[in-house]
Amino acid sequence: MRVVIVGGGIGGLVSALSLHAAGITDVVVAEAAAELRPLGVGINLLPHAVRELTELGLADRLAGIGVPTAELSYHDRHGSPIWCEPRGLGAGYRWPQFSVHRGRLQMMLLAAVRERLGEEAVRTGHTLTGFHQGGGRVSARFRTAVGEAQLAGDVLVGADGIRSAVRARLHPGEGPPPWNGLVLWRGVSRARPFLSGRSMVMAGDGTTKFVAYPIEEGDPGLVNWIAERPAERAVAPGDWNRAVEPAEVLRHFGDWRFDWLDVPGLVSAAEAVYEYPMVDRDPLPRWSHGRVTLLGDAAHAMYPIGSNGASQAVLDARVLAYELAVGPSPEQALAAYEERRRPVTTALCQANRGMGPEVVMKIAHERAPAGFADIEDVIPLAERESIAAAYKRTAGFDPRLLNERPSYGVAPA
């Protein structure tokens, strides 16, 4: 079997590694960028994704580029704690949770693909222009610097992000990703450790929020941060790369100083700040059409709530490889893959639109807008625990269920 993957991001690269591990070694990844470089800011890999990367033999490499998250802590606008829970090994998982620079993760995965599948497994500078199916094959056409190229295979996987060219051809007329009116600014800064030194923190009131977590340990270490609020003007949907000055963020977060974190100091220290709208994609009624399917953001782009985007792409990749390895035919395998993954990601997309576990900040602000002395008087412990546990079940990382779930790994024939 030959599999052609469109997109050399996290989902596409993990797909290639997963297919190879399952014995499907004729795989090619076609990436539109002329060169893959370590771009982006910080992301989180939750224990269910770390499990899959561990089973792919990447645990040591991942530990070498990431920070094992010790706790997740929610606070109100005034910095008072609302809910704090251990993460990773400290929460009873068999696998840690990592915060990592997205670009470093992508380069690590790229190196692993080239080591295991060969240098020619990843073709850069290939922009998809179309594809057609027939005779049990899929043929994809690409524009390159030297003219048109074609790659044919038994299966075509669209792992090409929220503005997927594969999705656009399967679902023409869908239009741009819908925007919810919020704008996000993201940056990475050198800063001293805060709280436990491996804490992920979120502070806000439900519409205005600040997130920070270390992606490289040290004093100072490297801290990823996100500032979010309602936009004052229209932002072009899907424009991820508009650079702004830190002063733009400080207009809204300049007085956010807590005993444990100097927000304006963190923002001011950023080498670069990028603005983008909070967008997602409406869930699709189907991902697979014959021998073509979607994966990751191309299939289910969701709001950056609950730190789940990259993790869900990793899970997609592992399930896809499993089903293609054990399925009686590519069509039946893709149907089984979609049956496993589409309902889960649809529910998660809807949960993120409802703020997921971050809703505790909104509830605290609605019930105590001026702050509180005791959170128990505002949101009882049982309510906070229920919110956190419900999201873990929806996203697939309930500790007991994850620890006991059978592996998606397949021993090569």
N, C-alpha and C positions, 0 to 999 in steps of 0.2 A: 504494500500500500504506500502511495505517495501522498503527503499532505502539504499543501501550500498555505502558509499563514501570512496574511496581510497585516503588517504592523509589528515593529520591533520594540514595543514597549514592554512593560512588566508582564502583561498577560500573554503576549506573543512569545516572548522568550521562555517563560515558564512552560508554555504549551510545548515548545520544541523540546525542552528538557524532559518533560513528562512523557511525551510520545517516545522519545529515545529510550527512556528507562523502561517503558512497557514493550519494547521490542520493535517499535515502528521507527526505523532509523532513516528512511528516505523522506526527509523533511527539509523544506526551504522556507525561510522567513524573508519576505519582501518588505522593505522599509522605504518610505518616501524620502526621508531626510538623506542628504548626500553623505552625511557623516553622523554617527551616533556619538554624542558628547554628554558628559555628566551634568545635565541641566536639571532645573527644578529646585524645590525646597524640601522640607521634611515631610515624611509620611509615617504611618504606623502600620506594623504588621502584627495582627492579633494572633493569639495562640493557635487558632485553627489554620492560619496560613503558615505560621512557623512550623507546625507539624508537617505540612506538605513539603516545605523546603528542606526540613530535616530528613525526611524520607528520600529526598532527592540527593542526599549527601552534601548539603550546603550549610550545615549547622555551624561549622567552624568559621567558614567565610562570612556568614551573616553576623556571627558574634564579633568578628573582627572589624566590622564597619558600623555596627549599631550600638545603641544604648539599651540595655534591658530595663524596660519600664517597671518601676516598683509600685506605683500607685497612680490612681486617677482621682483627681480632687475637683469638685465643683464648688464655686463660691458665688456670692451675690455681688452686686455692683460695688459694694463697700469693702469687699475682700473677706467677708465672714464666711466660714465653711458651711456648706449645705450638705454635702455627701462626699465621703471619701472611701475608696475601696482598694484593696490590694490588687495587683495585676500580675499576670504571668505565673511563675512558679509559686510566688507568695499567695496566690489565690487558689492553689490546689491543682493547677494545670500541670500536665507532664511536660509542657513546653513553655518557654518564656514568651513575652511580648517584647517587640523591639521597636524603637524609634530610630529612623535612619534617613539619611539624605537620599532622596529619590534617585538622583543621578548616580550616586555611588552604588546603589542597589542595582540599577540598570546595567552599569558597567560590569559589576560582578556577575550578573546573569549572562551578559553578552560573552564574557570570557569563558564561562562554563559551557555555553553553547558551542563556541568555536573549538574548545578543547575536545568536546565529546562528539560533535557532529561534523567538525571540519570547518575550515575558513570559508568555504563556499556556501555554507548553510545559511548565512545571512547576506542578502543582497541589498545594499543601500542604493539610494537614488532611483528607486522604482516606485513610481506613482501610478496607482491603479486607474485605468481608464474604462475598464469593462470586463465582463466575463460571460461565458456561455457554457451550458451543460449539454451533454449528449453522448450516447454510447457508453454510459458508465464512467465518463470522465468530466472534469471541469477544466476549462482553459481560461486563464486570466491574462489580460493584456495590460501592459505597463508602458508608461512613457519614461524614457531614460535620457541621459545626456547624449547618448549616441544613437537615439532613435527608439522605435518601438521594440519591446521584448514580450515574449509569451512564456508563461510557466503553466504547465498542465499537470494535473494530479487527480487522484481519486476523490479528494475532499479539499474544499476551500474554506478557510476559517478567517472571518473578518474580526481581527483584533486591533483595529485601527482607530480606537478612541471615540470620543463623544461626537466628533464630526466625521464619522465613518463613511468612507466611500462605498464599502460593501453594503452597509445598511441603507444608504441612499438609493442604491440600485434595487434592493429588495423591497424597499418601502418608499417609492418616489412620492414627492409632494408632501413629505412630513414637515418640512420647514426647519427653522433653526431651533435649538434647544430652548424650551420655555424658561423665562427668568422670573424669580419670585420677588424682585425689587430690592434685594439686599446686595451690597457690595462687600467684597473681601479684599483686604490688603495683606500681603504675605511678605515675610522677610526672614533672614537668618542673621543673627548677631552674636558677637563674642560677649559673654557675660558670666558673672559669678554664679555658682550653683544656687538654687533656691529650694526651700523645703527639704525633701529627702536627698536632693541632688539627682534623683532619677524620677522626679514627679512630672506627670502631665497635668496641667491645671487649666481650668476653664472658669472664667469669671464674667458675669453679666446679668441681664435682666430679661432675656428671652428674645430681644431683637438686637441689642447691642452686646457684643461679646468679645472677650480677648482670650486667646489660647496660647499657651507656651509649653514647650517641652525640649529637653536637651537631645541633640542628635550626635553629639561628640562630648565625651566627658573631659573634665579638666577645670582649672581655675586660673583664667577663665576658660569655659568650654563654649561649644557652639550650640546656640539655642534657636530653635525654629519658633516663629510666632505668627499668629493670624489675628487680625482685627476685623471685626464684622459689624456692619450697621446698615440701616436703610439708606439707599442712595439718594443723593440730592439732584442727580441728573440721570438721564438715560445712559446706560452703558451698553456697548455693542455686545450682544450675546456671543459667548465663545471667545472673546478677546482676552486671552490669558496673559498677554505679554506687555501690557501697557505699563511702562515705568513711571512712577510718581516720586516726588520728593517726600522724605519723612515728615516734613511740615504738614502735608495733606492729612496724614494720619493723626498727627499731634493736635490738629484743630479739634478733634473729637475725643482723643484719649490722653490729652496732655495733663489731666489732673488725676489720672488713674494710678495713684501711688498707694501701695499696700505695705504693711510691715515686712512682708516676705517677698515682694517683687516691685521693682521700679519700672513700670510700664513705659513711661516716656523715655527713660534712659535706655531701655531695650530697643525701642523703635529708633531712637536717634543714632544708635550704634550700628544700624544695618548698612551694609555696603550698597544694597539695592533694595527697592520696595516695588512690588508689582501689584497691580489692581486687576480684579476680574469680577464679573457678575456671578452670583450664585445661581447656577442653572443645573438642570438634570434632563432626563428624557422620560416621556410618558412610557409606561410599560407596554411592550408589544404583545399582540395575541399569539405570535409565533416567532421563533428565531431561525428555524431551519427550513430551507426550501431545497428539496432534493438532496444534493451533496454539498450544499453551501450552508454555513451556519455562522452565528455571531458569538462573541466572547468578550467579557470585561465591559468597559464603558461603551463599546459599540452595541452591546446587547442591553445594558441596564445602567447607564450613567445615573448616579444618584447624588443628592446633596452630600457635602463633606461633613456628615453627622455620624458620630459613633466610630469614626476612624476605620471605615469598612471598605472603601473603594478598591484599593490595591489587594486587600485580603480576599475579596470576593472574586477578583480576576484570577488569583492563584487557585482558588477552589474550582472555578470553572475549568481551568487548564487541566487540573488533575482528574476531574470527573470526565472530561472530554477524552483524555488519553485512555482512561480505564474503559470507557464504553467502546471506543474504536478498537481496542485490543481484544475485547471479549465478545463484541457484537457479531451476529451472523452476516451482516452487510453494513456498508457505510450508512445507508439511509436509516436502517433500524438503530444503528449506534447513535446517530445524531438525534433521533427521536427519543431514545432513552436518556441521552445527555440533557436534552431540553426538559424532559419530564422531571428529572432530578433538580435541575438548577433554576428553571424559569419561575416556578411558583415561589421559591425561596427568595429570589432577588426581587420579584414583584412585591412581595410582602415587605421586604426591607426598604424598597424605594418609598412605599407608602408610609412606613414607620418613620423614615427620615424626613418626609414632608411634614410629619407631625412632631418633629424635633427629637424623636427617639429618646434616649436617656437624658438628653440635655434639657428636657422639659422641666426638670426640677428647678432650673434657674428661673424660668418663666413663672412657675407656681409660687416660688418664694417671693418674687417681685410683686405678683398680684396680691398675695396675702399680707406681705410686709414691705411695702415700697420704700419705707424709710429705714429699713434694716431691722434686725432682731437681736435679742440677747440670748435666746435659746431656740435653736432650730426645731427642737421637739415641739415647741408651741406653734410652729408654722406648718411643718410637714413631718408628721410622726415617722419614726423609724420604719415601721411596717410599710408605709406608703412608699418611702424612698427605696426600700429593699425590693418591693414589688415592681417598681418602674425599672430598676436596673436588671432584675432577673428576667423580666418579660422581653427586654431587648436582646439579651444574650440568647434566649431561646429562638427568637426570630432570626437573628443573624447567624446562628449555628455555632455559638461558642459557649454554651452552657457547660461548665466544667465537667460535670459527671457524664453528660451525653458525649462530649468531645473525647474525653479520656477512654470511653468504652466503645466508641464507634469503630467498626472495622476499617482497615486501611484502604485507600484508593489505589495503592500500589499493585502492579501486576508483574509477576515474574516473567521475563521474556521467554518465549518458546525456544 
